[in-house]
């Protein structure tokens, strides 16, 4: 029997689903428009996500306790002016999260986005998001909520994946909302504290790998064109966390990329198993798509252990279990 029910929006390959199912959540609905992500999602979870969220009637979504979404960030104010919408969120994909929350009234939600969301459009985007959702923010009342604001208590914080057992530096903002009714039962929500020890990438690095090599020519004219310590190069002895894995990793960007000292040319790209370890997926997680799509999907995913840590903190508000990890 499940502890709570959740829906998986902008689902990607299902990182949220892996995390929430690990704490006894049951996924009752998912949505993802990308056809390649749908293939990977179905291969691992046994069901194909519904398509474009803007075309899904809220009445077709089963009742649930928790909404999860790694939602796209769009310039709210600019879209509103350009397209003639008066409502500050109309015309953005975030609007679909709002309409589902408004109609289904779940106990809670977890949203994830890049840390720059707080500064986007000089803070206007984040302000719009919070005022649309909340009656309080990190324990303080919202002074000027939107007229049709939802009655959720909002807690947000930027978390780094390296602090939660992932061998990757990956800062993301997590926004947790808890309904008025369910927050009254427990004083407050706290984000999980960082783990005591960092996990290094070295133990996950494979050796004698072929097929991922970076040509000697590209190394000479681009990768090592400057003696500036870029890019980050790792091997099995590396006691570090890799740079943030991005969806465009396959384009071999020397300033932001992490590469491996290995292979026929002495330098190669990260393998599928290394990417899965970097994002906190099990080795058995299936990726039945091209390498380019694999990099896109891993780079766009949530880091599973971080979401699991956040979801564990949320359990007392949405489920039956009372085991809460140490919070900040």
C-alpha positions as CSV (number, residue, x, y, z in Angstrom):
1,X,0.0,0.0,0.0
2,X,1.4,3.4,-1.0
3,X,2.1,6.1,1.6
4,X,0.8,9.0,-0.7
5,X,-0.1,9.6,-4.3
6,X,1.7,12.0,-6.6
7,X,1.7,13.3,-10.1
8,X,4.8,13.8,-12.2
9,X,4.7,16.9,-14.5
10,X,7.3,17.9,-17.0
11,X,8.5,14.5,-16.1
12,X,11.6,14.0,-18.3
13,X,12.8,10.5,-17.7
14,X,11.2,10.3,-14.3
15,X,13.8,11.4,-11.7
16,X,11.0,12.7,-9.4
17,X,9.2,9.4,-9.8
18,X,12.3,7.4,-8.9
19,X,12.8,9.5,-5.8
20,X,9.2,9.6,-4.6
21,X,8.6,5.9,-5.2
22,X,11.6,5.2,-3.0
23,X,9.7,6.7,-0.1
24,X,6.5,4.7,-0.9
25,X,4.8,7.2,-3.1
26,X,2.5,6.1,-5.9
27,X,2.6,7.9,-9.2
28,X,-1.0,8.2,-10.6
29,X,-0.3,10.5,-13.5
30,X,2.6,11.8,-15.6
31,X,3.1,14.3,-18.4
32,X,6.0,14.9,-20.7
33,X,5.9,16.2,-24.3
34,X,9.3,15.1,-25.6
35,X,9.0,11.9,-27.5
36,X,12.5,10.7,-26.7
37,X,12.0,11.3,-22.9
38,X,8.7,9.4,-23.2
39,X,10.6,6.4,-24.6
40,X,13.0,6.3,-21.6
41,X,10.3,7.0,-19.1
42,X,8.1,4.1,-20.4
43,X,11.1,1.7,-20.5
44,X,11.7,2.3,-16.8
45,X,8.3,3.0,-15.3
46,X,6.1,0.8,-17.5
47,X,3.7,3.6,-18.7
48,X,4.0,6.3,-21.3
49,X,3.5,9.8,-20.0
50,X,0.6,11.9,-21.3
51,X,1.8,14.6,-23.7
52,X,1.6,18.4,-23.8
53,X,0.3,19.6,-20.3
54,X,-1.5,22.6,-21.9
55,X,-3.8,20.1,-23.7
56,X,-4.7,18.1,-20.7
57,X,-8.0,18.7,-19.0
58,X,-7.6,18.8,-15.2
59,X,-10.7,16.6,-14.9
60,X,-8.7,13.8,-16.5
61,X,-6.1,13.9,-13.7
62,X,-6.8,11.5,-10.8
63,X,-6.8,12.9,-7.3
64,X,-3.4,13.1,-5.7
65,X,-1.6,14.3,-2.6
66,X,1.6,15.8,-4.0
67,X,2.4,17.6,-7.3
68,X,6.0,17.4,-8.6
69,X,7.4,19.4,-11.5
70,X,10.8,20.5,-12.8
71,X,9.0,23.3,-14.7
72,X,10.5,25.4,-17.5
73,X,11.3,29.0,-16.6
74,X,9.9,31.6,-19.0
75,X,9.9,35.4,-18.9
76,X,6.5,35.9,-17.4
77,X,6.2,39.7,-17.7
78,X,7.6,39.7,-21.2
79,X,5.3,37.0,-22.4
80,X,2.3,38.8,-20.9
81,X,3.1,42.0,-22.7
82,X,4.0,40.4,-26.1
83,X,0.9,38.2,-26.2
84,X,-1.5,40.6,-24.7
85,X,-2.4,38.6,-21.6
86,X,-3.4,40.6,-18.6
87,X,-2.9,37.8,-16.1
88,X,0.9,37.6,-15.1
89,X,1.1,33.8,-15.6
90,X,-1.3,33.3,-18.5
91,X,0.7,32.1,-21.5
92,X,3.4,30.3,-19.5
93,X,3.7,26.7,-18.6
94,X,3.7,27.6,-15.0
95,X,0.1,28.6,-15.5
96,X,-0.7,24.9,-16.0
97,X,0.8,24.1,-12.6
98,X,-1.4,26.8,-11.1
99,X,-4.6,25.6,-12.7
100,X,-4.0,22.0,-11.6
101,X,-3.2,23.1,-8.0
102,X,-6.3,25.3,-8.0
103,X,-8.7,22.6,-9.1
104,X,-7.2,19.5,-7.4
105,X,-6.1,21.2,-4.1
106,X,-3.4,18.7,-3.2
107,X,-1.8,18.6,0.2
108,X,1.6,19.7,-1.1
109,X,3.9,20.2,-4.1
110,X,7.6,20.1,-4.9
111,X,8.9,22.3,-7.7
112,X,12.5,22.4,-9.0
113,X,14.3,24.9,-11.2
114,X,17.7,26.4,-11.9
115,X,19.1,28.6,-9.1
116,X,19.0,31.6,-11.4
117,X,15.2,31.6,-11.2
118,X,15.5,33.8,-8.1
119,X,17.2,36.5,-10.2
120,X,15.4,36.0,-13.4
121,X,14.0,39.3,-14.9
122,X,15.4,41.2,-11.9
123,X,13.4,39.0,-9.5
124,X,10.1,39.6,-11.1
125,X,9.6,36.1,-12.3
126,X,10.2,34.6,-8.9
127,X,8.0,37.2,-7.2
128,X,5.2,36.3,-9.6
129,X,5.6,32.6,-8.8
130,X,5.5,33.1,-5.1
131,X,2.7,35.6,-5.0
132,X,0.6,33.3,-7.2
133,X,1.0,30.3,-4.9
134,X,1.5,31.5,-1.3
135,X,0.1,33.1,1.8
136,X,3.5,32.8,3.4
137,X,7.1,32.5,2.3
138,X,9.7,30.7,4.4
139,X,7.6,31.3,7.5
140,X,6.7,35.0,6.8
141,X,3.3,36.3,5.6
142,X,3.1,37.4,2.0
143,X,2.3,41.2,2.1
144,X,0.9,41.5,-1.4
145,X,-0.3,38.1,-2.6
146,X,-2.0,37.9,-6.0
147,X,-5.8,38.4,-5.9
148,X,-6.3,34.7,-6.9
149,X,-3.3,33.4,-4.9
150,X,-3.5,29.8,-3.7
151,X,-3.4,29.2,0.0
152,X,-0.1,27.4,0.3
153,X,2.7,28.0,2.7
154,X,5.9,28.2,0.6
155,X,9.4,27.1,1.6
156,X,12.3,27.5,-0.8
157,X,16.0,27.0,-0.8
158,X,18.9,26.4,-3.2
159,X,20.3,23.0,-2.6
160,X,23.6,21.6,-4.1
161,X,23.5,17.9,-5.2
162,X,27.0,17.4,-3.9
163,X,25.7,17.8,-0.3
164,X,23.3,14.8,-0.7
165,X,25.5,11.9,-1.9
166,X,25.9,12.9,-5.5
167,X,29.4,13.3,-7.1
168,X,28.3,16.5,-8.9
169,X,28.2,20.2,-8.2
170,X,24.6,21.0,-9.1
171,X,22.7,23.9,-7.5
172,X,19.0,24.0,-7.9
173,X,16.2,25.8,-6.2
174,X,13.5,23.7,-4.6
175,X,10.1,25.2,-3.8
176,X,7.9,23.2,-1.4
177,X,4.3,24.2,-0.9
178,X,2.1,22.8,1.9
179,X,-1.6,23.5,2.2
180,X,-2.9,25.6,5.1
181,X,-4.7,22.7,6.6
182,X,-1.7,20.4,6.7
183,X,0.8,22.9,7.9
184,X,-1.4,23.6,11.0
185,X,-0.8,20.0,12.2
186,X,3.0,20.4,12.3
187,X,4.8,23.6,13.1
188,X,7.0,24.0,10.0
189,X,8.8,22.4,7.1
190,X,12.6,22.1,7.1
191,X,14.9,21.3,4.2
192,X,17.3,18.4,4.7
193,X,20.7,19.3,6.1
194,X,23.8,18.4,4.0
195,X,25.4,15.0,4.6
196,X,28.6,14.9,6.6
197,X,30.8,13.5,3.8
198,X,31.0,14.3,0.1
199,X,31.0,11.6,-2.5
200,X,33.8,11.7,-5.0
201,X,33.5,10.8,-8.7
202,X,36.6,8.6,-8.9
203,X,34.8,5.5,-7.7
204,X,32.3,5.7,-10.6
205,X,34.8,6.3,-13.4
206,X,35.1,3.4,-15.8
207,X,38.4,2.5,-17.6
208,X,39.5,1.2,-21.0
209,X,36.4,2.7,-22.6
210,X,36.1,2.9,-26.3
211,X,33.6,4.8,-28.4
212,X,33.5,8.0,-26.4
213,X,36.9,9.4,-27.4
214,X,37.6,13.1,-28.1
215,X,39.8,13.3,-31.2
216,X,43.4,14.4,-30.8
217,X,42.8,17.2,-33.3
218,X,39.9,18.6,-31.2
219,X,42.1,18.3,-28.1
220,X,44.9,20.3,-29.8
221,X,42.9,23.0,-31.4
222,X,40.1,23.5,-28.8
223,X,40.2,21.5,-25.5
224,X,43.7,22.5,-24.6
225,X,44.1,25.6,-26.7
226,X,44.8,27.6,-23.5
227,X,46.8,26.6,-20.4
228,X,44.0,27.8,-18.0
229,X,43.2,24.6,-16.2
230,X,40.1,24.0,-18.3
231,X,38.3,21.8,-18.8
232,X,37.9,19.6,-15.7
233,X,39.6,16.2,-16.4
234,X,39.0,13.3,-14.1
235,X,40.1,9.7,-13.6
236,X,39.6,6.9,-11.1
237,X,41.8,8.6,-8.5
238,X,39.8,11.9,-8.7
239,X,38.7,13.0,-5.2
240,X,36.3,15.7,-6.5
241,X,32.8,16.3,-7.7
242,X,32.2,17.0,-11.3
243,X,30.8,20.2,-12.8
244,X,27.1,20.5,-13.4
245,X,26.1,18.1,-16.2
246,X,24.2,20.1,-18.8
247,X,21.8,18.9,-21.6
248,X,24.3,20.2,-24.2
249,X,27.2,18.1,-22.9
250,X,27.6,16.3,-26.2
251,X,28.7,19.6,-27.8
252,X,32.0,19.3,-25.8
253,X,32.2,22.7,-24.1
254,X,35.7,23.2,-22.6
255,X,34.8,25.8,-20.0
256,X,31.8,23.9,-18.5
257,X,32.5,20.3,-19.3
258,X,34.0,17.5,-17.4
259,X,36.0,14.8,-19.4
260,X,37.8,11.6,-18.5
261,X,41.4,10.8,-18.9
262,X,41.0,7.4,-20.7
263,X,40.4,5.8,-24.0
264,X,42.4,5.5,-27.3
265,X,43.1,9.2,-27.6
266,X,43.6,9.8,-23.8
267,X,40.5,11.9,-23.4
268,X,36.8,10.9,-23.6
269,X,33.3,12.0,-22.8
270,X,31.4,10.6,-19.8
271,X,29.8,7.2,-20.3
272,X,26.2,6.4,-19.8
273,X,26.9,4.7,-16.4
274,X,29.0,7.7,-15.3
275,X,26.2,10.0,-16.1
276,X,23.7,7.9,-14.2
277,X,26.0,7.9,-11.2
278,X,26.4,11.7,-11.5
279,X,22.6,12.2,-11.4
280,X,21.9,9.5,-8.7
281,X,20.3,6.9,-10.9
282,X,20.9,3.2,-10.4
283,X,23.1,1.4,-13.0
284,X,20.0,-0.6,-14.0
285,X,18.1,2.5,-15.1
286,X,17.5,1.9,-18.9
287,X,18.3,4.5,-21.5
288,X,17.1,3.1,-24.8
289,X,17.9,6.3,-26.9
290,X,20.9,7.7,-28.7
291,X,23.9,9.0,-26.9
292,X,23.0,12.6,-27.7
293,X,19.5,12.1,-26.3
294,X,21.0,10.4,-23.3
295,X,23.1,13.4,-22.5
296,X,20.1,15.7,-23.0
297,X,17.9,13.6,-20.7
298,X,20.5,13.2,-17.9
299,X,21.4,16.9,-18.1
300,X,17.7,17.9,-17.9
301,X,16.9,15.5,-15.0
302,X,16.7,16.2,-11.3
303,X,19.4,14.7,-9.1
304,X,17.4,11.8,-7.5
305,X,19.0,11.7,-4.0
306,X,18.3,15.4,-3.5
307,X,14.6,15.0,-4.4
308,X,14.4,11.9,-2.1
309,X,15.9,13.9,0.8
310,X,13.3,16.7,0.2
311,X,10.5,14.3,-0.2
312,X,11.4,12.5,3.1
313,X,11.0,15.9,4.9
314,X,7.6,16.2,3.4
315,X,6.3,12.8,4.5
316,X,4.7,14.0,7.8
317,X,2.5,16.5,5.9
318,X,1.3,14.1,3.2
319,X,1.6,10.5,4.4
320,X,1.5,8.2,7.4
321,X,5.3,8.0,8.1
322,X,6.8,10.2,10.7
323,X,10.5,9.6,10.1
324,X,12.0,13.0,9.3
325,X,15.6,13.6,8.6
326,X,17.6,16.3,10.4
327,X,16.5,19.7,9.0
328,X,18.0,23.1,8.8
